[in-house]
Amino acid sequence: MKELIFSEENIQSLIENNLLDINELVEQFHRSNLISHTRYVYSMGAKSWGSWERVSIMINKFLSEKDWKFEPSSETFNVNVAYFAPSIFLKLKEYEIIDIINNLNQQQLVYVLVKDEIMDFFITLFKNPLFIFVLRRINPIFFINLLLALTKKNYVSIKDEINLISLFIKANSKINSTYKDILEFRLNSLKNKVSQGKNNNSKNMLMKIALLICGQLRGYEEAIPRFASKFRFLGSVDAYISTWDNIGSTRFNAQNSYRIFEKEACDFIAKEQDIFDFSKFDTAINSYLSNDTIETIIKDNISNYLQWCNLIQFNIKKYTEYPYNLMSNSEKMYYHNAYWVNTLGEEYFKQYDLIIKIRPDYFFKDSTPLILDKRLNEYKTLITDTSNYLFLEWGFGMGDQLWIGKPDSILPILKCHNHSTISYQFTSNTLEKGAYHGHINCGLEAWGNALSLLETPSSLQKSRLSGTKLIPLNVLRDMDIYK
């Protein structure tokens, strides 16, 4: 089959010029990489964020106007129809829709449930008294993903979700123990949240704060000095740093090139992408930056930036140290988030009124001091760099760059690097690429603990993630990155 480019510019042009052939378009739905390419490849160089969503809207409208009749086929075909033409997919009978979705794998489930139209269908279905019979038909992975997708717009109340989970467990007595444990964990957390109500034990005094600076150090010389203006006036601050000695660089992909290259170079990559071998980029970038740094210099620099803190403790791992050198980037993140809690113990950190976890390269947009949301004193609440849970094409999760919360809220997600967590159990059973995934594990752990994510205050907005130094176009031209 000839590959049709699902970019916003191309699809719009084909439709406007009456050049989009319906048979050629529908044939593309057999491509297993169609959604991922639309989301991450064809969107490169788009004028604004969300081009993949606008592509879906155009295709959905085009096929609807052509009165195209959808006949279910392979799982790949069905998923692509649900994603790019949800209004047509939903013309199937209810039981057909449920049976199709019930047979999908984890990634396919996400692709379908990310669509608002699909979620609206299920919300309507929830209100049907016969929904209990639907619960008996769907498998636990489908059901858990449905619950995760509900967080995107707070579709249901806590009490409604408690009832929903209780009904599912009751209707599926032979459910796999792993998934039953996950559901019961969430259920008990929700019940505890209801019983606690909105207890607000606010304090007017200056607080005792633990500042955990965790992750890769690229750009820390620029970002960490700005932490003082945000946090020093909140109270007495103790700093705990956990990182590694190789600063490295951002891993390259089409979405984050602006964090590595100057604008002129980014524009060139977007325009001439066919001439590049993108698998060579990370090696070439690391070779150019060569950022191995002496540990004593790192400690001296950070100690100078954080001299306003009462206590500063360091954990700096050797990049080549076993088993650290075998960890994925996501696992390293969770390892460093958990390091000081695992080392000093949860009870040690319960002495603090507030815990802040932040990346070393989180570059604040301004120097305005942080004013804490009073709701942070409520039971199981958290501030993150995203104002809500995320349910996107890559999956479910939440912001992983900045967390602020009381110990009972934040300690569970700091300890994601643990095989007994529900996040590890879920990802290791449903995802092909291992058990640690960026935004996903912390999001699952927060969801399991029924944490409410508060709106990110403007004073915590970042300008960007600071980088080492942006690479100019003339250097890009000389790199070994071409086909």
C-alpha positions in Angstrom: 0.0 0.0 0.0 1.2 3.5 -0.7 1.7 5.5 2.5 -0.6 8.5 2.9 0.9 11.2 5.0 -1.6 12.0 7.8 -0.2 15.5 8.5 -2.6 18.4 9.0 -1.3 20.3 6.0 -1.5 17.3 3.7 -5.0 16.1 4.7 -6.4 19.6 4.6 -4.9 20.2 1.1 -6.3 16.9 -0.3 -9.8 17.5 1.1 -9.9 21.2 -0.1 -8.8 20.2 -3.6 -11.0 17.1 -3.8 -8.0 14.9 -4.1 -8.6 12.6 -1.2 -9.7 9.2 -2.4 -11.9 7.5 0.1 -10.6 4.0 -0.8 -7.0 5.0 -0.5 -7.8 6.7 2.9 -9.7 3.6 4.3 -6.8 1.4 3.2 -4.5 3.3 5.5 -6.6 2.0 8.5 -4.8 -1.3 8.1 -1.5 0.3 9.2 -0.5 -0.6 12.7 1.7 2.5 13.0 -0.8 5.0 11.7 -1.8 6.6 15.0 1.7 6.8 16.4 3.0 8.3 13.1 0.2 10.8 13.0 0.9 11.8 16.6 4.7 11.9 16.6 6.1 11.9 13.0 3.6 13.6 10.7 3.0 16.3 13.4 6.6 17.4 13.2 6.9 21.0 12.0 3.1 21.7 12.5 2.2 25.3 13.1 0.6 24.6 16.5 0.2 21.8 19.1 -2.5 19.2 18.6 -2.3 18.8 14.8 -3.1 15.1 15.2 -6.4 15.9 16.8 -7.3 18.3 13.9 -6.4 15.5 11.4 -8.8 13.2 13.2 -11.6 15.8 13.1 -11.1 16.4 9.3 -11.1 12.7 8.5 -14.1 12.0 10.7 -16.0 14.8 8.9 -14.9 13.7 5.5 -16.0 10.1 6.0 -19.2 11.1 7.6 -20.1 13.4 4.6 -19.2 10.5 2.2 -21.6 8.3 4.3 -18.9 5.7 4.5 -20.1 2.4 6.1 -17.8 0.8 8.6 -17.5 -2.9 8.6 -15.4 -4.3 11.5 -12.2 -6.1 10.4 -8.9 -6.6 12.1 -8.1 -5.1 15.5 -5.7 -2.6 13.9 -8.4 -1.5 11.4 -11.0 -1.2 14.1 -8.8 0.9 16.4 -7.8 3.3 13.6 -11.5 3.8 12.7 -12.3 4.5 16.3 -9.5 7.0 16.5 -9.9 8.8 13.2 -13.6 8.4 12.7 -15.2 7.9 16.2 -18.7 9.1 15.1 -18.8 6.3 12.5 -17.3 3.7 14.9 -20.1 4.5 17.3 -22.8 3.7 14.8 -22.2 0.1 15.6 -24.5 -1.7 18.0 -23.6 -1.3 21.7 -22.5 -5.0 22.1 -20.4 -4.8 19.0 -18.5 -1.7 20.3 -17.9 -3.4 23.6 -16.8 -6.7 22.1 -14.3 -4.9 19.8 -12.8 -2.9 22.6 -12.8 -5.9 24.9 -10.3 -7.7 22.6 -7.7 -4.9 22.4 -4.3 -4.7 24.0 -3.1 -2.0 26.4 -1.9 0.5 23.7 -5.0 -0.1 21.5 -7.3 0.5 24.5 -5.6 3.9 25.1 -5.9 4.9 21.4 -9.7 4.2 21.6 -10.4 5.6 25.1 -8.5 8.8 24.4 -11.4 10.0 22.2 -14.0 12.1 23.9 -16.7 10.7 21.8 -16.0 7.2 23.0 -15.9 8.3 26.6 -19.2 10.1 26.2 -20.7 6.8 24.9 -19.6 5.0 28.1 -20.8 7.8 30.4 -24.3 7.4 28.8 -24.0 3.6 29.2 -23.2 4.0 32.9 -26.6 5.5 33.5 -28.4 2.4 32.0 -29.8 0.1 34.8 -28.6 -2.9 32.7 -25.0 -1.7 32.8 -24.2 -4.5 35.3 -24.5 -7.0 32.4 -21.9 -5.0 30.5 -19.6 -5.2 33.5 -19.8 -8.9 33.4 -18.6 -9.0 29.7 -15.6 -6.7 29.9 -12.1 -7.8 31.0 -10.2 -6.1 33.9 -7.6 -4.4 31.7 -10.4 -2.7 29.7 -12.2 -1.7 32.9 -9.1 -0.3 34.6 -8.3 1.8 31.5 -11.8 3.0 31.5 -11.4 4.2 35.0 -8.1 5.9 34.2 -9.8 7.7 31.2 -12.5 8.9 33.5 -10.0 11.1 35.3 -9.4 13.2 32.2 -12.5 15.3 32.7 -13.7 14.1 36.1 -16.5 12.3 34.3 -18.0 10.7 37.5 -18.1 11.5 41.2 -16.1 9.6 43.8 -19.2 7.9 45.1 -20.2 6.9 41.6 -16.8 5.4 41.0 -16.9 3.5 44.3 -20.2 2.0 43.2 -18.8 1.2 39.7 -15.7 -0.6 41.0 -17.7 -2.5 43.7 -20.2 -3.7 41.0 -17.3 -4.8 38.7 -15.6 -6.8 41.4 -18.9 -8.4 42.5 -19.8 -9.2 38.8 -16.3 -10.8 38.1 -15.6 -13.2 41.0 -12.8 -14.9 39.1 -10.8 -11.8 38.2 -7.0 -12.1 38.0 -5.5 -11.4 41.5 -3.2 -8.7 40.2 -6.0 -6.7 38.7 -8.3 -7.3 41.7 -5.6 -6.0 44.0 -5.2 -2.9 41.9 -9.0 -2.3 41.9 -9.4 -2.9 45.6 -6.4 -0.6 46.4 -8.1 2.2 44.4 -11.5 1.4 46.0 -10.2 1.5 49.5 -8.3 4.8 48.8 -11.5 6.3 47.5 -13.5 5.2 50.5 -10.8 6.7 52.8 -11.0 9.9 50.9 -14.8 10.1 51.4 -14.5 9.3 55.1 -11.8 12.0 55.6 -13.9 14.6 53.9 -12.2 18.0 53.4 -10.3 18.2 56.7 -8.1 21.3 56.4 -5.4 21.4 59.0 -3.8 24.6 57.8 -0.8 26.1 59.5 0.0 29.8 59.7 3.5 29.2 60.9 6.6 28.8 58.7 6.9 25.2 57.6 9.6 22.6 57.8 10.2 21.6 54.2 12.1 18.8 52.4 13.3 19.8 49.0 14.2 16.8 46.8 16.1 17.6 43.7 16.1 14.5 41.6 17.2 13.6 38.1 19.7 14.5 35.4 21.7 17.7 35.9 21.7 19.2 32.4 21.2 22.9 32.7 21.2 22.9 36.5 23.5 25.9 36.6 20.7 28.0 35.1 17.7 26.4 36.9 18.6 25.7 40.5 19.6 29.3 41.4 16.0 30.3 40.7 14.6 27.8 43.3 15.5 30.3 46.1 13.0 32.9 45.0 10.3 30.2 44.9 10.8 28.2 48.1 13.1 29.9 50.7 10.3 32.1 52.2 8.0 29.1 52.8 10.0 28.1 55.9 13.0 26.0 56.9 14.2 24.0 54.0 16.4 20.9 53.9 17.7 19.9 50.5 18.3 16.3 49.3 20.0 15.8 45.9 20.0 12.5 44.0 21.5 12.5 40.5 24.3 11.0 38.4 27.7 12.3 37.2 27.1 12.3 33.5 25.0 15.3 32.7 24.2 14.1 29.1 21.5 15.7 27.0 17.8 15.4 26.2 17.1 12.3 24.1 16.1 13.5 20.6 12.7 13.1 19.1 10.6 15.2 16.8 8.7 16.9 19.6 11.6 18.1 21.7 14.1 19.3 19.1 13.7 22.8 20.4 15.4 21.7 23.7 18.5 20.7 21.8 18.8 22.8 18.7 18.5 26.5 18.0 15.3 27.6 16.1 17.0 27.8 12.7 18.3 24.3 13.1 14.9 23.0 14.3 13.2 24.6 11.2 15.8 22.9 9.0 15.1 19.5 10.6 11.4 19.9 10.1 11.7 21.0 6.5 14.3 18.4 5.4 13.4 15.4 7.6 13.7 12.9 4.8 17.5 13.4 4.6 18.1 12.4 8.2 18.7 9.1 9.9 17.0 9.9 13.2 18.6 6.8 14.9 21.9 8.6 14.8 20.9 11.8 16.5 21.5 10.8 20.2 25.0 9.6 19.6 25.9 12.6 17.6 24.4 15.0 20.1 26.2 13.4 23.1 29.5 13.4 21.1 29.2 17.1 20.5 28.2 18.0 24.1 30.6 15.7 25.9 29.3 16.6 29.4 31.1 14.3 31.8 31.5 16.5 34.9 33.7 16.1 38.0 31.6 15.2 41.1 33.3 17.8 43.4 32.5 20.6 41.0 28.9 19.5 40.9 28.7 19.5 44.7 30.4 22.9 45.0 28.1 24.5 42.5 24.9 23.2 43.9 26.0 24.0 47.5 26.6 27.5 46.4 23.2 27.8 44.8 21.4 26.3 47.8 23.3 28.1 50.6 19.9 29.4 51.8 19.0 25.8 52.8 19.7 24.5 56.4 20.9 21.1 55.2 22.2 19.8 51.9 22.8 16.1 51.3 24.1 14.5 48.1 23.8 11.2 46.3 25.7 11.3 43.0 25.8 7.9 41.2 28.5 6.9 38.7 26.9 6.7 35.3 28.7 3.4 34.6 28.0 1.8 38.0 26.2 -1.5 38.1 23.3 -2.0 38.1 22.6 1.6 37.5 24.2 1.4 34.0 21.5 -1.2 33.0 18.5 1.0 34.0 16.3 2.7 31.4 16.0 6.5 31.7 12.6 6.1 33.2 13.8 3.7 35.9 16.7 6.0 36.7 14.2 8.8 37.3 12.2 6.6 39.7 15.3 5.3 41.4 16.5 8.9 42.2 13.0 10.0 43.3 13.0 7.1 45.8 16.6 7.2 46.9 16.4 9.4 50.0 13.0 8.0 51.2 14.5 4.5 50.9 17.7 5.6 52.6 16.4 7.6 55.5 13.0 6.0 55.8 9.4 7.2 55.5 9.2 8.0 59.2 12.1 10.4 58.8 10.3 12.3 56.0 7.0 12.4 58.0 8.6 15.0 60.2 8.3 17.5 57.4 5.2 19.7 56.9 5.7 19.7 53.1 7.8 17.8 50.6 8.8 19.3 47.2 10.2 17.1 44.5 11.7 18.9 41.5 14.0 18.2 38.6 17.4 20.1 38.5 16.6 21.5 35.1 13.1 22.9 35.9 13.6 26.6 34.9 10.9 28.7 36.4 9.2 31.3 34.2 9.7 34.1 36.7 11.0 34.8 40.2 7.7 35.3 41.9 7.6 33.6 45.3 5.3 30.6 45.6 2.0 31.1 47.5 0.6 27.7 48.5 -2.9 26.7 47.7 -4.8 26.2 51.0 -6.4 23.1 49.5 -2.9 21.5 49.8 -3.8 21.0 53.5 -6.8 18.8 52.5 -6.5 15.0 52.6 -4.5 13.4 49.7 -3.9 16.5 47.5 -0.9 17.3 45.3 0.4 20.0 43.1 2.2 18.9 39.9 3.5 20.5 36.8 0.2 19.4 35.1 -3.1 20.5 36.6 -4.8 17.2 36.2 -4.1 13.6 35.3 -3.2 13.0 31.7 -4.8 10.4 29.4 -3.1 10.8 26.0 -2.0 8.7 23.1 1.1 7.4 25.1 -1.1 6.4 28.0 -2.2 7.5 31.4 -0.1 9.5 33.8 0.7 12.9 35.3 3.4 15.5 35.4 6.7 14.1 36.7 8.8 17.2 36.9 7.5 18.9 40.0 5.5 17.6 42.9 4.4 19.5 46.1 2.5 17.9 48.8 2.2 16.7 52.4 4.1 13.5 53.3 1.0 11.3 53.3 0.3 12.4 49.7 3.7 12.5 48.1 5.6 9.6 49.8 3.7 6.8 47.9 4.6 8.3 44.5 8.2 9.0 45.5 8.5 5.2 46.1 7.5 4.1 42.7 10.8 2.3 42.3 9.4 -0.7 44.1 8.2 -4.0 42.6 5.3 -4.2 45.1 3.6 -1.0 43.9 0.4 -1.2 41.9 2.0 0.8 39.2 4.8 -1.7 38.7 2.4 -4.6 38.7 0.1 -3.0 36.2 2.9 -1.9 33.7 4.8 -5.1 34.0 1.6 -7.0 33.1 0.3 -4.8 30.3 3.2 -3.0 28.6 5.7 -4.7 26.4 8.7 -2.4 27.1 9.2 -3.1 30.8 7.8 -1.8 34.1 9.0 1.8 34.3 7.6 4.5 32.1 8.0 8.2 32.6 4.7 9.8 33.5 2.9 6.5 33.7 4.1 4.9 37.0 3.8 8.0 39.1 0.4 8.7 37.6 -0.9 5.2 38.4 0.5 5.4 41.9 -1.2 8.7 42.5 -4.5 7.4 41.0 -4.3 4.3 43.2 -3.9 6.4 46.2 -6.8 8.6 45.1 -4.8 11.8 45.0 -6.5 15.0 43.9 -4.2 17.0 41.6 -4.6 20.8 42.1 -4.4 23.4 39.4 -0.8 24.4 38.9 -0.4 28.0 40.2 1.1 30.5 37.8 4.1 31.0 40.0 5.1 27.4 39.4 4.9 27.6 35.6 8.2 26.8 33.9 9.7 28.7 31.0 11.2 25.4 29.8 13.5 22.6 30.9 16.9 24.2 30.8 19.4 22.5 28.6 23.2 22.6 28.4 23.6 24.7 25.2 21.5 24.8 22.1 23.2 23.5 19.0 23.3 25.9 16.0 22.5 25.0 12.4 26.1 25.1 11.2 27.0 22.4 13.7 23.9 20.4 12.8 25.0 20.4 9.1 28.4 18.8 10.1 27.0 16.0 12.3 26.9 12.4 11.4 23.1 12.2 11.2 22.4 11.8 7.5 21.2 8.9 5.5 
